[in-house]
């Protein structure tokens, strides 16, 4: 599988950053349609090659490794005039160079290979580190989210430096690579800057809950998004605190991790679920769905020695993969699809590897086998492996991210291999968040400060599997069994599909029997020591039904015949209860043409920041509605299930304008109409209230079957005839008035004009 993926990249894509496995060509930034912040990983530095270097050594492909190192030294330039993500460039490119240098140095010292190597990869890493350092030039010490590889941040030519926000993981996931670079190069500046950023995040934690938020202002340290979890936006911050202790031997990192971990287990962990909460009010969950990035957390819990919740959460994730083939990007607490995309993320395989090494339970080999089979069955294409656009349809996306080669195959190979099959002792290294290998011997470069041990067995030591599970690989099974039928996929008819719900009886100040009677439950006296309320788990694999909305073009020449299927939002005006353009922009920065937008419906392209952030800005600019258009080329409502747009974890109660979502192909019809006719009147309305419905049934999107509404021209403006007006009441164009639009039906305005801003996810 690795040969197929890596071989396809080298054959069809190199020296481009990524392979486009459906097109069988390389993805070169600027030559392909912009994908928003996803493209911030691409720096014209052969990303996939560098990210894959140390994987070649793990897989014993030493000839290929030596050849790839020579190619890197010969072909890769790091001074390109391109704006990249500081976070992604650090973990993928700097980490890749350091991991490859570590492997090359190990092989050279053995005297078998790489005798020609003179630390060239380390010199490249140092150059890249210096190109990332300008990002830390802020008053707080938190780095800018983006940097220009050639011009830095605040240079007039840099095209960056206007950002004010960054994610917690973006600022807190630098210490492993930057500290390793400092200790290998002898220059302390890198470790000092990364540590300062961690110090700021620690100081800005919420002191009552010891939790951190998701997005923070890099200039004043104020929290921009206060939802707290272990998934997207925060994940690797916690990971790097733990691993910084292992790599560097500094107890400060472990003390901070343990403080955060206690808060996570108190507020966020609701086994087997991990739910986001508000950092200032952590007893309240802020959303009813989880994202796939949290799948790394069971692996981190294994490092911590806390195996029971790790096994529980991993089993829940495995049941979700059984139901949907892969982990969707986000799924609800009922294990239904929230966002259907799956870009071949490796976090679930990572946790599977850790759990197998900790328990020795062959169950986790079978989990790994299922990952392999599903990748080959549902993601393998002639030119590599393609991301899944939607797990419900199985449609592919022309995308194979570098982390697929850097992480997925590394963890799967290590899961199935024995220690004596590896070319080196894997226990001498620690994995970065991108699975690059750094030697734990770096901890001796600077002596750790002494500290007293706490009572917790694993507070200052890594767990020993020999101590925990002496010849008892069935330990994990006893924990997993209660979650075996969690999603209903593996239902055995002979087994009662139920789960026990522990009632916090002591919290109610009343006796258990009295409490249950107040709930309408009568009890028969039995000799039991604990009362459990048993609730049946609903056995359904049906997805949450999303009621479609419509965008109907009513001005000439469309006359109501062009009707586009749209998805709703969970915030803003409810179009089912109230009736309610030009090149779209993302609306993720200050709106500079508010005067043009005022009183009109705005178009905004999906991506770069959250739907709610766009809606807030456009509503403040005076827009009376927003039509979002999918940035993924080729998506359409016929092949892709509709979904509901959700908020960003903050309050959306103040968003009152109507919001709908069009897939790319439907959006192209609308933008094409605007290009041809300058102004287009549209209605945003529920499907059942569509104007001009025929008795023969609904028209297909964009299909013309003759005039649907009868219009007349009066003084150059479009109005409905009197007969149609009477049928529609106050909701439509009024004869005699000067182009009075239907309520929340309006001419599409000029697009929002803005400067770029930091993406929220």
Buried (B, 14 or more C-beta within 10 A) or exposed (E): BBEBBBEBBBEBBBBBBBBBBBEBBBBBBEEBEBBBBBBBBBBBBBBBBBBBBBBBBBBBBBEBBBEBBEBBEEEBBBEBEBBBBBBBBBBBBBBBBBBBBBBBBBBBEEEEBBEEBEBBBBBBBBBBBBBBBBBBBBEBBBBBBBBBBBBBBEEEEBBBBBBBBBBBBBBBBBBBBBBBBBBBBEBEBBBBBBBBBBEBBBEBBBEEBBBBBBBBBBBEBEBBBBBBBBBBBBBBBBBBBBBBBBBBBBBBBBBBBBBBBEBBBBBBBBBBBBBBBBBBEBEEBBBEBBBBBBBBBBBBBBBBBBBEBBBBBBBBBBBBBBBBBBBBBBBBBEBBBBBBBBBBBBBBBBBBBBBBBBBBBEBBEEBBEBBBEBBEEBBBBEBBBBBBBBBBEEBBBBBBBBBBBBBBBBBBBBBEBEEEEBBBEBEEBBBBBBBBBBBBEBBEBBEBEEEEEEEEEBBBEBBEBEEBBEEEBEBBEEBBEBBBBBBBBBEEEEEEBEBEEEBEBEEEEEEBBEBBEEEEEEEEEEEEEEBEEEEEBEEEEEBEEEEBBBBBBBBEEBBBBBBBBBBBBBBBBEBBEEBBBBEBBBBBBBBEBBEBBEEBBBBBBBBBBBBBBBBBBBBEBBBBBBBBBBBBEBBBBEEBEBBBBBBBBBEBEEBEBBBBBBBBBBBBBBBEBBEEBEBBBBBBBBBEBBBBBEEEEEBEBBEEEEEBBEBEEEEEEBBBEEEBBEEBEEBBBBBEEEBEBBBBBBBBBBBBBBEBBBBBB
